[in-house]
Amino acid sequence: MKTGDLDKRIYRKMNITVIGLGLIGGSMAKDLRKSGFATSIIGVDSNSKHAEKAKEIGLVDEILTMPKALEKADLVIIAIPVDKIKVVLPQVLDQVSDSTTVTDMGSTKKELCRVVENHQKRRNYVAAHPMSGTENSGPEAALEGLFNNKITIICDHEKSGPQHLALMEKMFQTLGMDIAYMSADEQDHSTAFISHLPHAAAYALANAVQDKEKRSIIFDLASGGFRSTVRLAKSTPSMWGPIFQQNKGYVIESLEVYIKHLNEFKDSIEQDEDRMYKLMKNANNIRSILGGDSPSLIKNEEKIIKFYTK
């Protein structure tokens, strides 16, 4: 397919196959249908109950087995846990036509790009990570507008065919997203700090509080600050465990940096009140990095990504 045929491909007919009908895949299906970007959405899910529910609530037009769903696809979106993507992505590339675009929504990229590095259809693949989500899962968690005003990262874009890259850029723009370009390694390093570390910290904090106080009274007293801090701890282990493992090196690095600052803050509380206030004041500088009380999320994430990759 020539790059010049892209608009014809989008506006005449766009059959999209979504593999994984949970929060990300379902939300993407909702918005791509509503915008008119997709003329047909085919669903694939290993969980039969999820597949049935997705069809019932109108996320997809039909449910098919993966081979049949791939036969009809102009675009394949893989939105499953990253350990499953590692297995499914090469299988998808094996089966799609030369003109079909393939992408995944995984939070890690280096390992996924590695497994298809030498695949004969590597140029069909666009490695992407939309920086959006909630702690909920399953088809009923799908939300309209989940990606609007958020940023997506496209990795190793020079390894994707120009027509496939252009299609993905158009799709993300249709979803209302801004786009950042970086290597898969840079993406994994950045997201270890701005996404994976907050989840790991939330799991640890939730366990710390539960370990300290088994009685329900402490949770009855929990305020909005505590609830918002540990919200991420409600995220499913089947999704986040593989992310921590695939990005183990950078996640451990981010945790070591975090633990260093926790220890420094603990010591200041214990031994040096002036130092404690200096650390708190220094932490307040995050306000200027994020742009004040009403920041643009796209610009915030771009600034943080640039900070960790410079």
Secondary structure, DSSP 8 states (H G I E B T S, - for coil): --GGGHHHHHHH--EEEEE--SHHHHHHHHHHHHTTS-SEEEEE-S-HHHHHHHHHTTS-SEE--HHHHHHT-SEEEE-S-HHHHHHHHHHHHHHS-TT-EEEE--S--HHHHHHTTT-TTGGGEEEEEE----S--SGGG--TTTTTT-EEEEESGGGS-HHHHHHHHHHHHHTT-EEEEE-HHHHHHHHIIIIIHHHHHHHHHHHHHHHH--STHHHHS--HHHHHHHGGGGS-HHHHHHHHHHTHHHHHHHHHHHHHHHHHHHHHHHH-HHHHHHHHHHHTTHHHHHTSSS--HHHHHHHHHHHHH-
